Amino acid sequence: MARHTDVNLDDIEYYHFVIATVAGVPNVILSRTGYTGEDGFELYFDASHAVEIWNALMSDGSVVPAGLGARDTLRLEMGMALYGNDIDDTTTPYEAGLGWLVKLKKGEFVGKAALERQKAAGIPRKLIGFTMPDRAFPRHGYAVSCAGAPSGEVRSGTMSPTLGIAIGTAYLPLDMAKEGTEFEVEIRGKRLPAVVQKMPFYKNASHR
């Protein structure tokens, strides 16, 4: 990336951005953000420049293209929530471990009263990470059981290529959400053991 832009990438702090020229294209938003957990950059520009910027970035072979499947695996290894899987209109930020994003003192917003009530009363369930010791492959929608009773479904799941073990997320009752707690995931008609694990499953030491 450095050879294609007019700014010093080291000067951009994590979760900050600058307006730069990239591959000769001006007014590109160059943002030190990403949805993989790796340290990297996102580019925002007029769609008419997509081909020339893509070709420039691919020109020296130092960048390897990757699809959404790879991105999804990386974001799960980092414990990053995906809307439609880990979070949706049936979950709250407190249940998903995203309470740090809720600013109740910053004025009115949709859902504020409900969040105030839940914060006062306590959450009934919590989004947890889990691993599976068997060579299983948990997928979104697979049934989850706690102490033999149905307890929702897998929200995200994959076989982690980095860790060499099956990982996933699910919502469990608060008393079952402690690290090390065992529960079951139903895969192809069989209930297989799973263990609650602390997220992120993997943390890149270079990630700021």
C-alpha positions, 0 to 999 in steps of 0.5 A: 500500500505504501508505494501507491499513496502520498501519505505516511501510513505509519502516521495513521493511528488505528481507527483514524483516517486521512484523505489521500491520493492512492494510485493517482486517484485523489480524495480517497478516504484511507482508513486504518480499520478493518473487519478481520482483526489484522492491522490494515487499511480500507479505501473509500472512493468513487466507484468509477476508479475501482478498476484502476485502484484494484489493478495498481494494488495487484500489480506487484504481487504483494497483495493476495485477494481474499473473499468474504469467506476468509474475512468471515473466518478471521473476524470470528477468530477475533470475536467480532460480531456480525449483524444477522448472526451474532447480533440482530433485532432480537439481541441487545448490546449488553447481551452481545458484550457491546455495552461499551458502545452504549452511551446512555447519558448522550441524549435520547435515541431509539431503544434507550428506555429498554436498554436502561431497564435491562441494564438495571435488571441485568441481562438474561443471556450472554453471547459466548465463544465456544470451542469443540474438541471433536472434529465437528463443524458448527454452523449458523443455526445449529441447535444448542442445549444446556444441561439437556434443555434447548438454549437457542442456536449457534450464531457463528461457527467455523473450523479455525485454520489458525487454531486448528479447532472448531470455534463458534458463538451462541447465546447462553443463560447467564449462569451457563456463560462462564468460561469452561462451562460445557454444553452441547451443539447438535450436528447431523442429529448428534449432540456434541460437546462444546466448551465456553471460551473467552473471546477473542479466540486469537489476537494478533500481537501487532493489532493495536 
